[in-house]
């Protein structure tokens, strides 16, 4: 959006303006340089030097070796015409040169894991938001200087060559966290793989126009992806629809329906200063060529001819397709099942191959751990899994229509129903049948199904629940015997309301089927245990219950006291300090006396005792200003707006959603703008003048520019509604001071950086329910400043747009879209007062710089290395495996 229509007059002001920005977009440069006939140049021996050795240790790049490798790929693995050597071609050739190095260790890692038959963690996620790969890869290989030097010989700067489209495989924190975990797993030498989907168009490219947000398709694969290795020999059949039949031997078979093929695309993930290079396997979908209806095509019915092909390919078109229609819901479910089916088949194939001729299924859990990153991979539950919860929002806890599941995945619905029946018996054992009203309440709260008829014998021993074969026999249409009629009298029945949909609650299925359930911040994990899934926690805490295997003979559902855990999120200090903020990295290394902080973030805490040293503060401010200059240049290029690098750079980086409370931030800016406008010119000189720029299409690469250059970062979600958050960890690592409430990981960040170095405001999580009740009872009295700013927005000062619906959502005591559910009005006065404290602190640059240093020092806890160590020890139970 444009800057606010009020002159900042910062040149005349004693204090610089405050510059606030929300979202951003990646940059792309272009050069016109040429290297002609590089392969045939007789003065150069063009070959790929990487292929001359069988391990990375044998490749010590001497002068010109990397240039020779880049030339080799420019000539012999070309993606562009041979006439010129411009930036896109230089990038592809450079990336292919680096990929050669990665493949050496990637192959060695895979072969060593196969040989040692190690237990391996498998991380299933619908999103992996990786960011640009070139600088990250050569940084981890410790070849940044060598590549920069040899690219200069070829007429390019490494920084320009490295500008590339971000891999559009994720949306936000969930995907970024997954990528941080892969980096830490590789760096710490843990045997692990990631599994995801290869989205052709990602989520969407965001454009901001005068009428609002416009969404267009991503184009990240338009020129190919040099980092991926297609596995045409690694594919699996994925089935939808059809029916389940009973075979003569009593077993069941899923037949008919629609078959598609999932093909593997592998992306090597290198660790930092280690040979270990693990794998991210992405699935793309297609059908066999014979599925193309040539007769229909020649008859002119092209839509029919392409139908099967398009139906398969669209599964991997975009992330999070719209699901308001039944077609959209079906597509989302197909995406989730494709990830689960192909990945689990691949995991099982690895287990069988490593087991040799004697496959012992009873040791499968000793060799395989599967983590579901949120509820999207829930259809993995019939295998060995752990579940990480990332949300407490009811709408984000996935629920699927039972009818849709029944149509699309009929065999899985049978299994899910059997799991539900096992769960019912467990709950009956816990609560008994004396108080049927209480039992019905607990079953309604805890079952995997909602509004689904069921009848279970309350006297039946839980350890004698029917298995698959017994269930098959019991479902035959025969007249009930006298004994069966008597048993029916003991049944506990659940009637369905025909007016309501039949639902499968995926989070409940994860809890029942997973052997561990964890939240991602201390406060979030407590909310998961005490509020969101309290009935499960109370019922299962302190008990050990065995569910008999459903789809195999293995008994793998176990519930124990440690089932509910906390694993506070973290981010990789490699990408988020070492590579994206080299100026600050040098200062940290100089003053801590070691570069060990890159691998052992605890060393950042050494800065705590040094934070008041004048020379350190001076160097720190200089590094921050250089980063702010980069932000200013970037914003000028991408938005056309000029910003003053001496202004306070105040950032809020969140997906647009009511619970993130961008509205609180904006209303605070509008109120400050209004008050500034009412001042005399002399009064304005002592105030920070707000200016706002909204830069679209925020992604990892933009974050790598913006985060190092920010002074203040806002994390202001309604208390208790943010699971963890990871962006504030990145900001804190880069010396950015935070303003926020006691929500998500804010609580732990404030503890580590120090209460005086965190700007706190707002209601606490344990107050929210009472405040909403107070609102519903009509007892809330809004602050006059809140009423003033709403009236100012309504008066049309900014544009003729009708803001009545938006402002109306903050008013009233009840009703959909009313009653200020996210408590913007309640926290508004506290937020304004806290922002005044921010202004006061920023005027004292010595104090602010010390706060900045202490934020970096206290961020040590929030390394993903620490988080991954905890997962490996407590949930996955895997050990590091160092390659010889």
C-alpha angles and dihedrals in degrees: 000000000000122000115274111277095251125098111248093206088194094155089068096040123102089218126042122248125261112247117204125190133174116187135008146192137231120260127230126197132196133204134181106218125139139207110181127203092352094166094051094046102124092205091065127059099218113206137124104261092192091070092057093080136045099223136035090243089069092055112081105166110229126189109306097004094108091044089053091051092049090050090049092056094042088057106033105029097035126171093177139046117283098238099085141026100213126158100278091051092043090052094050093047092046092048091050089050090053091044089059088060092047093050092058093060092033090060092043091051093050093047093048092050089050092049095047093040090219126185107261132202116222116202113203116194134156088217137048111172099191107165123208113341108200102073090037092053098046090042092056089046089050091235101117094113094045093051092045092053096047094045089055087057087056092050101259140103117233092228091057094045091050093061104107138142113281114247101260096219101121149031109218144308096356093058095039091052091051091053092047089053092052090051091051094044091054094042093050092046096241115157104243145134132203123220127198145132127278102232113201096204103020117212102312141291109254121224122182115212133167092271093051137262121358120194123209131172120276118243103197094129095047093105096030132259114265093192098064128085113204115222103205088170092054110074138129136202115245117195132206133180118355123110142272118246131192112238124213091255091058096255124120131238131196108220141171124013129096124329126197132174124236112208123198123240110184126206117192113227112201124207123226114265092347138097091232110114113172129192138254107198115199122190124222121188133226142140131240115276091246088066088072105099102226093176092056091047094052089047089058097253094123095161091057091045092055096037099101093042094049092043090058098040095050090065088077099034099101142359116249101004114204109278104192090103126060087243090056093048091049091050093051091050090048089053093051094046092046090056092048098042099046094041095049092046088052093048091049091048089054090050093049093047093049091047092060119201095339111062111190107193092187089072094049092106089050091059103033134052121179123195121196109210097216124324099305094093093045092126086075089073096105087068133058106295147157122204128219114198116212103177146042095192109116093220091054094053096090122239123181130199110255090215091055092047090048092053097043102035109019097167093050091053089057090053093045090052091052091050088050090052091051089050092051090056091049091053092046089053090052100045103023127213102269094095103042093177091058091045092051090049093052093045091050090051098044111031120110086230127062122200093000122135115241138164121199131177104242092201095056117113109246091225090058099054113143115269124212096284095046091049090052092053092046093055095060112116102250133138110268116250123232090257091053091050090053091048090051089065088066093052122117106221130203116199120208124225106234090207093062129066121255108243140193112208105216097193090056090050089051092052094048095043100037122085090213135026121193140180122214104233133029095251091042093052090051090051090049091053100038103034121007098041100010095133091057092046093050094043098047103028108112096009134099114210127176122215114199115240116267109191096024137022092256117108102218108150108099129162120195139158093273093053090102110057142158124236109173110215124247141185130225114264089206097069097025100051113359098051105023096043109034093160093057091041091059091050092049092049092047097050098039090046094229144064089218090105088080089068100022107040090187086083089070087072089070087077090068093078092045100048097104096049108119097217092051091048091050093051090044093054092047091053091048092051092051089053091048089052088056090051091049091050091047093050092048091053095045105036106016092236122130117218131186112243088210090064121096107264106219115185136189112185113181139121110266107265136131094245091057087059101217081158091065090053094047095047088050090053092047092050092050090046091052093050092046091051090054092055128092118251089256092053092049092059090071094048136078109244112217120231123178133202124177110202114192133223100037113196141153095282092052090048089055088061100037103043097057090050099049124105100188130023125195121220102169108148117148107281112266095018101087111078095204118307122213104201092077088056089057092047092049091049088056094051098261116148116229133223116196150110132263095284133124115333090344086091094058095039090055090050092052101040093041131258092259091057097055125068106226128192142148143042122322124243092250090057098053099086091049092048092052090049090050089052093049090052091054094245099121114110112196121223113255090237089058092052090047095054093047090052090049092053091047094052092074098242093142103039140327092264113128107244094177096110092048094048090041090060087067093054139067128046103256145003138082112306091009141086097056094266092186093052099237091151094048094053097036099093092044090049093052092049091048091052089055088057089051091055092049093050093048091055088063099064094182091057092043093051091051089051089050093052091047091052090056090045093051094046092078092098092060099067113124086225089072092046093049092048088056094048091048093050102039107026115015094032095209130144131218114266113202116201114236 
